[in-house]
Amino acid sequence: MLDECIRVSKKYIILSLPNAWCVIKGLIIFGRGKCKFYGLPINKPKDRHKWFFNYNQAREFVFERAKINNCEVISYEPYCFPAKGFFKKIIRFLLKIIVAEERYSNWFYGAIWFIIRKRD
C-alpha cells in the first residue's frame, strides 16, 4: 500500500503507523486479558491479515520502502501517549534514562509519523 501511495503522489507522502506493542504491553507482560491480534484463536478470524508490529519495525520498514522507491524520509516523529498520574510520569522518566532507546520506543510511543519526499 505504501508503494502505491508513493506511486500516485506528486511529491510528498504523510504517513502514520501504529505501535501495537505500546497499547497492549501490559496485557502481554502481566498475562492478563486478550488482544484481537495476539494469541492463537481456535477458529481462523476473518481479519487475520493484519500485522502485529512495533515502533522500530515500522520505522525500519518505511525507511527501506522509501529507499526502494527512490524516496527519502525527510522527517519522522513519534507520538507518545501522555502518562497519567505522577507515579507513571516518574516511572517513564526513569525508564527513558535507564533502558535503551529501542526498548523505550517500543514500550511508550503509540505511533510514528513520517513525511516522505519523492526524489526528482
C-alpha positions as CSV (number, residue, x, y, z in Angstrom):
1,M,0.0,0.0,0.0
2,L,2.9,2.4,0.8
3,D,4.4,1.7,-2.6
4,E,1.1,2.6,-4.3
5,C,0.8,5.8,-2.2
6,I,4.3,6.7,-3.4
7,R,3.5,5.9,-7.0
8,V,0.4,8.2,-7.1
9,S,1.9,11.0,-5.1
10,K,3.4,14.1,-6.9
11,K,6.0,14.9,-4.3
12,Y,5.1,14.1,-0.6
13,I,3.6,11.3,1.4
14,I,2.4,11.8,5.0
15,L,2.1,8.5,6.8
16,S,1.2,7.4,10.3
17,L,1.7,3.8,11.6
18,P,0.6,2.5,15.0
19,N,2.7,0.8,17.5
20,A,0.6,-2.1,18.8
21,W,3.3,-3.1,21.4
22,C,2.7,0.2,23.2
23,V,-1.0,-0.3,23.5
24,I,-1.0,-3.9,24.8
25,K,2.3,-4.3,26.6
26,G,0.7,-4.5,30.0
27,L,-1.6,-7.3,28.8
28,I,1.3,-9.3,27.4
29,I,3.8,-8.6,30.2
30,F,1.3,-9.4,33.0
31,G,-0.5,-12.2,31.2
32,R,-3.9,-10.5,31.5
33,G,-6.8,-10.1,29.1
34,K,-6.9,-10.7,25.4
35,C,-5.9,-8.8,22.3
36,K,-7.6,-9.3,19.0
37,F,-4.3,-9.7,17.1
38,Y,-2.2,-11.5,19.7
39,G,-2.8,-15.1,20.5
40,L,-4.0,-18.3,18.8
41,P,-7.7,-18.4,18.3
42,I,-9.5,-21.7,17.8
43,N,-11.2,-20.5,14.7
44,K,-9.5,-18.5,12.0
45,P,-10.5,-14.9,12.2
46,K,-11.7,-13.1,9.1
47,D,-9.2,-10.2,9.6
48,R,-6.1,-12.2,10.4
49,H,-4.3,-10.4,7.5
50,K,-3.4,-7.5,9.9
51,W,0.2,-7.4,11.2
52,F,1.4,-7.0,14.7
53,F,4.5,-4.8,14.6
54,N,6.3,-2.4,16.9
55,Y,7.7,1.2,16.6
56,N,11.2,0.2,15.5
57,Q,9.9,-2.3,12.9
58,A,7.6,0.4,11.4
59,R,10.5,2.8,11.2
60,E,12.8,0.3,9.5
61,F,10.0,-0.7,7.1
62,V,9.3,2.9,6.0
63,F,12.9,3.8,5.5
64,E,13.6,0.7,3.4
65,R,10.5,1.1,1.3
66,A,11.3,4.7,0.7
67,K,14.8,3.8,-0.4
68,I,13.5,1.1,-2.8
69,N,11.0,3.6,-4.3
70,N,13.7,6.3,-4.8
71,C,12.3,8.5,-2.0
72,E,13.7,9.9,1.2
73,V,12.2,10.2,4.7
74,I,12.7,13.8,5.5
75,S,11.0,13.7,8.9
76,Y,9.7,11.2,11.4
77,E,8.3,11.8,14.8
78,P,7.0,9.5,17.5
79,Y,3.6,10.1,19.2
80,C,3.8,9.3,22.8
81,F,0.6,8.7,24.8
82,P,0.6,11.1,27.8
83,A,1.4,9.5,31.1
84,K,-1.5,9.8,33.5
85,G,-0.6,10.3,37.1
86,F,2.6,11.4,39.0
87,F,3.8,7.8,39.6
88,K,3.5,6.8,35.9
89,K,5.4,10.0,34.8
90,I,8.2,9.3,37.2
91,I,8.5,5.6,36.0
92,R,8.5,6.7,32.4
93,F,11.2,9.3,33.1
94,L,13.4,6.8,34.9
95,L,12.9,4.2,32.1
96,K,13.9,6.7,29.4
97,I,17.2,7.2,31.3
98,I,17.8,3.5,32.1
99,V,16.8,1.5,29.1
100,A,18.0,1.5,25.5
101,E,16.1,3.9,23.1
102,E,14.9,1.0,21.0
103,R,13.2,-0.6,24.0
104,Y,11.7,2.7,25.3
105,S,10.4,3.5,21.8
106,N,8.6,0.1,21.6
107,W,7.1,0.5,25.1
108,F,5.8,4.1,25.0
109,Y,5.5,5.5,21.5
110,G,1.9,4.9,20.4
111,A,2.5,5.8,16.7
112,I,5.1,7.2,14.4
113,W,4.5,9.9,11.7
114,F,6.6,10.2,8.6
115,I,7.0,12.7,5.8
116,I,8.4,11.1,2.7
117,R,9.6,13.0,-0.3
118,K,10.0,11.7,-3.8
119,R,13.4,12.4,-5.4
120,D,13.5,14.3,-8.6
